[in-house]
Amino acid sequence: MSVTILGIESSCDDTSAAVVRDGILLSNVIASQAVHEEYGGVVPELASRAHQQNIVPVVDAALRRAGVDKKELSAIAFTRGPGLIGSLLVGASFAKGMSLGLRVPIIDVNHLHGHVLAQFVRENEAERVPDFPYLCLLVSGGNSQIILVRSYNDMEILGRTIDDAAGEAFDKCAKVMGLPYPGGPHIDRLAAEGDPKAFRFARPHIPGFDYSFSGLKTSFLYTLRDGIKTDPDFVEHHKADLAASLQATIIDILIDKLAKAIDATGVSTVAIGGGVSANSGVRQAVADLCARRNIEAFIPARKFTTDNAAMVAVAAYFKYLDGIFCPYDAVPYARVEI
């Protein structure tokens, strides 16, 4: 008998619903919230209100596009955390209500697990997925981690950021350059036009596999300050070179620690996940590193790198097969480790 799971993602500012049947993605619908752009960041209260408006039409659209009647669902999955509590409550409450109405179980998913397991999102049976164990470079606005993934429910963080994450460095530096929010995609676009060696920024010397990006961010700000002293239009005149140099530095920091983790663990497979894994430079650098090490790289399609319900439904599929369900008194959480 087929296993059909509806996944719901509402951890931040994207409302998403997806349908997976026997591990194959049938639909993935995302409603983004443009309301945050004028504030330069996500406003939690506005995000939760937007989720309330979006969740019913998004779920309806996901079921219709999948060609699935709600009575065919085997389980309802939802992101329990980490994330914005108000936003998570919308998804969790909807999932619980729908589950009770249909008399099917609910499955809670760790948002970070979803990003790590996004490699298993398949749109057809011919698509390959990684074998366990593998290393995952998880890079997003709030997380920069190197994770040893032994199975879907056995993950060990080998290294993490001790301050800012890579995505924060992109977004904060983009903001002082006057670029729109979110800044990461704009940095990526400009970097293609600039010289990555035009400017030198501070690089951290952190032992082990941990990351640090706060010094890089400060170095970037000092470069802008000193440049503006002699040229009030410094940023405009050097925007592409600043973006290219910033991106190259962040990528070098990420890849240096990832290479060390590959050597230390001896894994034969590497994957990336999280919003920053949509960055073209990061994607190419990971592919090049794996080619040099003669190991396999799994780089998800860009539509599965940002917050989406496809990864939630796939992660829940693993738990469904093992009979791991969620009690109705489970509450969302803002922060949690892998």
ROTOR-837263 format. One record per residue (C-alpha): x, y, z; residue in three letters. Coordinates in pm, 1 decimal. Example, Ala and Ser with C-alpha at 12.3 -4.5 7.8 and 13.67 -1.06 7.14 Angstrom:
BEGIN
- 1230.0;-450.0;780.0;Ala
- 1367.0;-106.0;714.0;Ser
REM end
This chain:
BEGIN
- 0.0;0.0;0.0;Met
- 132.2;343.5;-91.6;Ser
- 250.9;587.8;175.0;Val
- 135.5;943.1;98.1;Thr
- 254.8;1225.6;323.0;Ile
- 158.9;1592.3;330.3;Leu
- 443.4;1808.7;458.8;Gly
- 399.7;2159.5;598.6;Ile
- 683.2;2409.6;647.1;Glu
- 626.1;2738.7;832.8;Ser
- 944.0;2798.3;1032.3;Ser
- 1018.9;3149.6;907.1;Cys
- 870.7;3361.3;627.4;Asp
- 776.6;3100.9;364.6;Asp
- 454.1;2901.6;384.3;Thr
- 502.8;2573.4;201.4;Ser
- 318.4;2246.9;152.3;Ala
- 430.8;1937.3;-38.1;Ala
- 301.6;1588.9;-111.6;Val
- 530.8;1285.4;-124.0;Val
- 416.5;937.6;-223.2;Arg
- 649.0;646.5;-152.8;Asp
- 940.5;888.9;-136.5;Gly
- 865.0;1056.4;-471.4;Ile
- 769.8;1425.6;-472.1;Leu
- 432.3;1496.0;-633.6;Leu
- 402.0;1866.8;-554.0;Ser
- 577.3;2146.0;-366.7;Asn
- 405.5;2483.4;-325.6;Val
- 568.5;2787.2;-163.4;Ile
- 414.1;3124.4;-79.0;Ala
- 681.4;3383.7;-0.1;Ser
- 620.6;3699.0;204.2;Gln
- 727.6;4021.3;33.5;Ala
- 605.8;4225.8;331.4;Val
- 947.5;4195.2;503.3;His
- 1152.7;4356.5;225.2;Glu
- 1094.9;4715.5;337.7;Glu
- 1217.8;4628.3;689.4;Tyr
- 1543.5;4466.3;576.8;Gly
- 1467.2;4144.9;764.4;Gly
- 1190.4;3915.2;881.6;Val
- 938.1;4067.4;1124.1;Val
- 808.0;3774.3;1334.4;Pro
- 457.1;3910.2;1397.7;Glu
- 402.3;3989.0;1030.2;Leu
- 534.9;3646.5;937.1;Ala
- 290.6;3457.8;1160.1;Ser
- -4.1;3661.9;1030.8;Arg
- 95.1;3591.9;672.3;Ala
- 120.4;3218.4;748.0;His
- -237.7;3225.5;877.3;Gln
- -352.3;3379.7;549.8;Gln
- -147.8;3148.9;328.3;Asn
- -163.9;2804.1;481.3;Ile
- -511.1;2695.7;363.0;Val
- -464.3;2796.9;-3.8;Pro
- -108.5;2659.7;-7.8;Val
- -211.7;2319.2;127.8;Val
- -508.5;2309.9;-109.4;Asp
- -282.8;2390.9;-405.3;Ala
- -30.2;2121.5;-305.3;Ala
- -300.8;1853.6;-290.6;Leu
- -456.1;1962.3;-621.1;Arg
- -122.2;1972.5;-804.8;Arg
- -36.2;1630.1;-670.3;Ala
- -371.3;1492.6;-778.4;Gly
- -423.9;1361.4;-427.0;Val
- -745.5;1368.1;-224.2;Asp
- -693.5;1449.0;142.8;Lys
- -853.5;1115.4;233.9;Lys
- -560.1;939.1;63.4;Glu
- -305.9;1086.1;306.5;Leu
- -119.9;844.2;533.0;Ser
- 19.6;1114.6;765.1;Ala
- 61.1;1490.9;809.4;Ile
- 413.5;1620.1;873.1;Ala
- 508.8;1962.6;1005.2;Phe
- 818.9;2155.1;1102.2;Thr
- 833.5;2163.8;1481.2;Arg
- 1147.2;2378.7;1504.9;Gly
- 1380.8;2551.7;1518.9;Pro
- 1228.4;2873.0;1390.8;Gly
- 999.6;3161.7;1481.5;Leu
- 754.4;3040.2;1746.2;Ile
- 454.4;3227.8;1604.5;Gly
- 519.3;3094.2;1256.1;Ser
- 577.5;2738.9;1378.7;Leu
- 253.9;2745.1;1577.2;Leu
- 53.1;2812.1;1262.1;Val
- 192.9;2507.4;1084.2;Gly
- 178.6;2282.5;1390.5;Ala
- -179.6;2378.2;1475.6;Ser
- -297.5;2328.3;1119.4;Phe
- -126.2;1988.8;1096.7;Ala
- -279.1;1872.1;1425.1;Lys
- -628.1;1985.6;1325.5;Gly
- -608.9;1822.8;983.1;Met
- -467.4;1506.1;1137.4;Ser
- -753.6;1480.2;1386.2;Leu
- -1009.3;1544.4;1114.0;Gly
- -866.2;1275.4;886.5;Leu
- -770.7;1037.8;1170.8;Arg
- -415.3;996.1;1045.0;Val
- -94.4;1039.6;1249.6;Pro
- 122.1;1349.6;1263.4;Ile
- 500.6;1351.9;1227.3;Ile
- 720.8;1631.4;1361.7;Asp
- 1034.9;1724.5;1168.6;Val
- 1346.1;1909.7;1281.6;Asn
- 1393.5;2192.4;1030.8;His
- 1769.7;2136.9;1017.0;Leu
- 1720.1;1764.4;957.2;His
- 1503.0;1864.7;664.1;Gly
- 1784.4;2063.1;504.1;His
- 2032.0;1781.2;562.8;Val
- 1794.0;1527.0;408.2;Leu
- 1694.5;1747.5;113.9;Ala
- 1928.4;1526.1;-88.9;Gln
- 1655.4;1260.9;-76.6;Phe
- 1392.2;1474.8;-248.6;Val
- 1328.3;1291.1;-576.0;Arg
- 1088.6;1391.3;-852.9;Glu
- 1124.0;1054.6;-1024.0;Asn
- 1259.2;711.5;-936.4;Glu
- 1562.8;750.4;-1163.9;Ala
- 1716.9;1025.7;-949.4;Glu
- 2005.0;910.8;-731.0;Arg
- 2029.9;977.0;-358.2;Val
- 2336.5;950.6;-132.9;Pro
- 2432.0;645.6;65.4;Asp
- 2497.4;675.2;438.6;Phe
- 2728.2;792.2;581.9;Pro
- 2796.9;1127.4;418.0;Tyr
- 2916.5;1473.0;517.6;Leu
- 2673.8;1762.0;485.2;Cys
- 2778.9;2125.8;473.6;Leu
- 2471.6;2302.6;611.6;Leu
- 2488.9;2675.9;537.8;Val
- 2205.6;2921.2;591.6;Ser
- 2123.6;3254.0;749.3;Gly
- 2134.5;3107.2;1098.4;Gly
- 2356.5;2801.5;1066.7;Asn
- 2698.4;2706.5;933.7;Ser
- 2768.3;2346.3;1026.4;Gln
- 2957.1;2041.0;907.2;Ile
- 2751.4;1732.0;990.7;Ile
- 2839.7;1365.3;972.5;Leu
- 2516.2;1194.7;864.3;Val
- 2526.3;826.5;959.5;Arg
- 2154.1;773.4;899.1;Ser
- 1835.9;981.6;881.0;Tyr
- 1820.8;990.0;1260.7;Asn
- 2189.9;970.7;1352.2;Asp
- 2371.3;1298.0;1284.0;Met
- 2679.8;1440.6;1452.5;Glu
- 2785.1;1805.2;1428.7;Ile
- 3160.8;1810.5;1367.8;Leu
- 3188.9;2186.8;1336.0;Gly
- 2966.4;2490.8;1371.1;Arg
- 2993.6;2867.5;1367.2;Thr
- 3093.6;3023.9;1696.7;Ile
- 2934.7;3359.0;1604.3;Asp
- 2776.5;3471.1;1276.4;Asp
- 2668.2;3221.7;1012.7;Ala
- 2771.5;3249.5;647.2;Ala
- 2424.5;3366.5;547.1;Gly
- 2434.8;3641.5;809.4;Glu
- 2767.6;3760.8;673.1;Ala
- 2622.4;3779.7;322.0;Phe
- 2305.5;3958.4;430.2;Asp
- 2463.9;4204.2;674.9;Lys
- 2740.2;4304.7;433.5;Cys
- 2484.8;4339.1;154.5;Ala
- 2275.1;4566.8;373.7;Lys
- 2559.7;4814.6;435.3;Val
- 2619.7;4814.3;58.8;Met
- 2260.6;4929.6;13.2;Gly
- 2142.9;4605.4;-149.7;Leu
- 1784.4;4479.7;-100.4;Pro
- 1690.4;4206.3;146.0;Tyr
- 1771.8;3922.4;130.5;Pro
- 2120.3;4024.0;27.3;Gly
- 2275.3;3686.2;-51.3;Gly
- 2129.2;3648.7;-402.9;Pro
- 2230.9;4006.0;-490.3;His
- 2588.8;3942.8;-375.9;Ile
- 2593.2;3628.0;-589.4;Asp
- 2472.1;3819.6;-895.3;Arg
- 2721.5;4103.6;-854.2;Leu
- 3010.0;3866.7;-781.0;Ala
- 2987.0;3729.0;-1134.1;Ala
- 3084.6;4074.1;-1263.3;Glu
- 3367.1;4152.3;-1018.3;Gly
- 3726.1;4062.1;-935.7;Asp
- 3744.4;3822.3;-636.8;Pro
- 4100.8;3936.8;-566.6;Lys
- 4027.0;4309.3;-563.7;Ala
- 3999.8;4329.3;-183.2;Phe
- 4142.5;4123.2;102.6;Arg
- 3930.6;4062.2;409.4;Phe
- 4014.9;3906.0;744.2;Ala
- 4011.5;3527.0;765.0;Arg
- 3956.5;3344.4;1095.3;Pro
- 4199.8;3099.7;1253.2;His
- 3965.2;2878.1;1451.3;Ile
- 4086.9;2533.0;1557.8;Pro
- 3908.0;2217.2;1454.1;Gly
- 3612.8;2230.9;1218.1;Phe
- 3436.5;2533.5;1369.4;Asp
- 3360.0;2850.2;1174.0;Tyr
- 3368.3;3222.6;1248.4;Ser
- 3245.0;3504.5;1024.5;Phe
- 3225.0;3801.6;1262.5;Ser
- 3583.2;3910.7;1190.4;Gly
- 3520.9;3897.9;817.6;Leu
- 3211.4;4113.5;860.2;Lys
- 3405.6;4369.9;1066.5;Thr
- 3689.8;4373.1;812.6;Ser
- 3438.1;4435.9;535.9;Phe
- 3288.6;4730.6;725.4;Leu
- 3634.1;4883.3;784.0;Tyr
- 3711.0;4852.9;412.0;Thr
- 3392.5;5042.6;328.8;Leu
- 3462.2;5307.2;592.9;Arg
- 3817.8;5370.9;473.0;Asp
- 3711.0;5374.4;109.1;Gly
- 3430.3;5622.9;167.0;Ile
- 3672.7;5862.6;337.5;Lys
- 3848.5;5921.0;4.9;Thr
- 3557.4;5850.9;-229.7;Asp
- 3199.6;5916.8;-112.8;Pro
- 3077.9;5690.9;-397.2;Asp
- 3326.0;5414.8;-311.1;Phe
- 3060.8;5145.1;-272.5;Val
- 2891.4;5228.4;-600.3;Glu
- 3222.9;5242.9;-787.0;His
- 3344.0;4908.9;-645.2;His
- 3018.1;4721.6;-580.8;Lys
- 3093.5;4423.6;-803.9;Ala
- 3452.1;4383.9;-678.8;Asp
- 3338.5;4409.9;-315.7;Leu
- 3074.5;4142.1;-375.0;Ala
- 3316.8;3914.0;-557.7;Ala
- 3586.5;3947.4;-290.4;Ser
- 3335.8;3894.2;-7.2;Leu
- 3188.3;3586.0;-171.0;Gln
- 3529.8;3438.8;-249.9;Ala
- 3644.0;3483.5;110.6;Thr
- 3332.3;3321.6;257.3;Ile
- 3361.7;3030.8;17.3;Ile
- 3730.8;2979.9;98.6;Asp
- 3648.5;2968.9;470.9;Ile
- 3369.1;2716.5;416.6;Leu
- 3566.6;2492.3;182.3;Ile
- 3884.0;2491.0;394.0;Asp
- 3704.8;2336.9;692.8;Lys
- 3498.4;2103.4;475.0;Leu
- 3816.9;1968.9;313.3;Ala
- 3966.8;1902.9;657.2;Lys
- 3651.1;1718.7;765.0;Ala
- 3661.0;1502.8;451.3;Ile
- 4020.8;1405.2;523.1;Asp
- 3946.1;1334.5;889.4;Ala
- 3637.0;1118.9;831.2;Thr
- 3732.4;947.4;506.2;Gly
- 3378.4;973.5;369.9;Val
- 3315.3;913.2;1.7;Ser
- 3012.2;1141.6;-31.8;Thr
- 2952.5;1510.7;42.0;Val
- 2626.0;1702.6;28.2;Ala
- 2523.6;2063.7;86.3;Ile
- 2202.4;2211.9;219.1;Gly
- 2045.8;2534.2;345.4;Gly
- 1973.7;2864.9;178.7;Gly
- 2337.2;2958.1;112.8;Val
- 2380.8;2634.7;-84.0;Ser
- 2185.6;2812.6;-360.1;Ala
- 2488.5;3039.8;-407.7;Asn
- 2651.6;2960.2;-742.2;Ser
- 3004.0;3002.9;-603.9;Gly
- 2941.6;2768.6;-311.3;Val
- 2788.9;2506.7;-539.6;Arg
- 3083.0;2518.2;-779.9;Gln
- 3342.2;2516.1;-502.4;Ala
- 3191.6;2204.7;-341.9;Val
- 3171.3;2030.8;-680.2;Ala
- 3535.8;2119.2;-751.6;Asp
- 3652.3;2002.9;-407.7;Leu
- 3479.4;1667.8;-448.7;Cys
- 3621.4;1627.3;-798.9;Ala
- 3975.0;1684.5;-663.3;Arg
- 3915.8;1431.2;-384.5;Arg
- 3750.5;1187.5;-626.3;Asn
- 3437.2;1165.3;-411.4;Ile
- 3070.6;1210.1;-498.7;Glu
- 2893.1;1542.9;-452.2;Ala
- 2518.4;1579.3;-400.1;Phe
- 2403.3;1933.5;-470.0;Ile
- 2025.0;1977.3;-452.9;Pro
- 1828.1;2181.3;-703.8;Ala
- 1803.9;2544.4;-595.2;Arg
- 1429.1;2513.5;-530.5;Lys
- 1509.4;2262.3;-254.7;Phe
- 1783.5;2467.8;-84.6;Thr
- 1562.6;2735.4;68.8;Thr
- 1285.3;2659.0;318.7;Asp
- 1039.2;2419.6;155.5;Asn
- 794.6;2147.6;252.0;Ala
- 941.9;1887.1;17.1;Ala
- 1232.6;1830.8;255.5;Met
- 987.5;1812.3;548.4;Val
- 775.8;1547.7;377.5;Ala
- 1080.4;1341.4;277.9;Val
- 1225.8;1354.3;628.8;Ala
- 887.0;1247.5;762.7;Ala
- 874.0;957.7;516.0;Tyr
- 1180.2;805.6;684.9;Phe
- 1010.3;835.7;1024.9;Lys
- 682.9;693.5;895.0;Tyr
- 857.6;379.4;773.7;Leu
- 998.5;333.6;1124.9;Asp
- 662.4;404.7;1288.4;Gly
- 783.1;720.9;1464.2;Ile
- 488.8;955.9;1516.3;Phe
- 428.2;1270.9;1719.9;Cys
- 194.9;1312.3;2019.0;Pro
- -67.5;1586.6;1998.0;Tyr
- 68.9;1766.2;2304.6;Asp
- 406.1;1830.1;2132.8;Ala
- 483.9;2201.9;2115.8;Val
- 711.0;2391.0;1871.6;Pro
- 1058.3;2498.8;1978.7;Tyr
- 1257.9;2804.7;1876.3;Ala
- 1607.3;2655.6;1911.4;Arg
- 1747.4;2304.9;1905.1;Val
- 2060.2;2120.1;1796.5;Glu
- 2071.4;1864.1;1516.4;Ile
REM end
